[in-house]
């Protein structure tokens, strides 16, 4: 099986695919036609050598992926928003910021989302585990418990949102994204009939990345040996980029390697994808194919693969 550089994410009624510095998002509109938006990502990885260093490249890639993901998610949701007359406050903001308003709001949503994620998935587990300090005096044991609480909160969150109809459809498009990439990496033509045969799980998935983040954080936070509670909290926040960078390196390795050890370590993340992906229908697979066609000529790619012309 040949690994690709293509990756993506599910959006509202669609799929975004990214291949190196090009991305495309395809959406099934309410009239059932497919709309495609293509864009270019000027990555810091191409401009600065320091950004390509291990761990640092993970942080850069994560931030850039969030930016592209939020942009394409906003674009896809625009097809399903009801037209409403702007309120007074919205008109006031439009007068001040003009065409920059959408970008500013998107940046605000990203910042709010990151703050909420840090609070719920990082600081809340630390606080809950700290309540057991008298019962569990060992800091190492409490740090391990903190990690288990973090994973439990994440699993509860995923299970709850998967019950929402809109999220369930996003998870179906998530499955379509994975199945399409798996079909491409196995060298088969991208047709719905071919794609259906492949797994909806993939080792380079963002779901696996999030789980690895939680596991890596346990080991890194073990080394925070300070007495002040506020300093412990501050260090946990400051070390998040390091945790994300190390986790990215593992996901990057997993995407390239089929060694038994890597496959074994990837297993928990793959199992978690049973919750965040669902089997897609044929129309969803057509959307995923359209998204791939927006970033690459897959027929030429498969021909080069079969001829042994692709570089490792």
SULPE-V854200 format. One record per backbone hydrogen bond with DSSP energy under -1.0 kcal/mol. CO is the residue of the C=O (numbers start at 1). NH is the residue of the N-H. If there is no record, write none. Layout:
co = {CO/CO}
nh = {NH/NH}
This chain:
co = {7/9/11/13/14/15/16/17/18/19/21/22/23/24/25/26/27/29/33/35/37/39/41/43/44/49/50/53/54/55/56/57/58/59/60/61/62/63/64/65/66/67/68/69/70/71/72/73/76/77/87/88/89/90/91/92/93/94/97/98/100/101/102/103/104/105/106/107/108/109/110/111/112/113/114/115/116/117/118/118/119/122/123/124/125/126/127/129/130/132/138/139/140/141/142/143/144/145/146/147/148/149/150/151/152/153/154/155/156/157/158/160/161/164/165/166/167/168/169/170/171/171/172/173/174/175/176/177/178/179/180/181/182/183/184/185/189/191/192/194/195/202/205/206/207/208/209/210/211/212/213/215/216/217/220/221/223/228/229/230/231/232/233/234/235/237/239/240/241/242/243/244/245/246/247/248/249/250/251/253/259/260/261/262/266/267/268/269/271/272/273/281/282/283/284/285/286/287/288/289/292/292/296/297/298/299/300/301/302/303/304/305}
nh = {18/16/14/28/11/26/9/24/7/22/41/19/39/17/37/15/35/32/29/27/25/23/43/46/48/52/53/57/56/59/60/61/62/63/64/65/66/67/68/69/70/71/72/73/74/75/76/77/79/80/91/92/93/94/95/96/97/98/100/101/104/105/106/107/108/109/110/111/112/113/114/115/116/117/118/119/120/121/122/123/124/126/127/128/129/130/131/132/133/136/142/143/144/145/146/147/148/149/150/151/152/153/154/155/156/157/158/159/160/161/162/163/164/168/169/170/171/172/173/174/175/278/176/177/178/179/180/181/182/183/184/185/186/188/187/2/191/195/196/197/198/205/209/210/211/212/213/214/215/216/217/219/220/221/223/224/225/232/233/234/235/236/237/238/239/240/243/244/245/246/247/248/249/250/251/252/253/254/255/257/263/264/265/266/270/271/272/273/274/275/277/285/286/287/288/289/290/291/292/293/295/296/298/301/302/303/304/305/306/307/309/308}
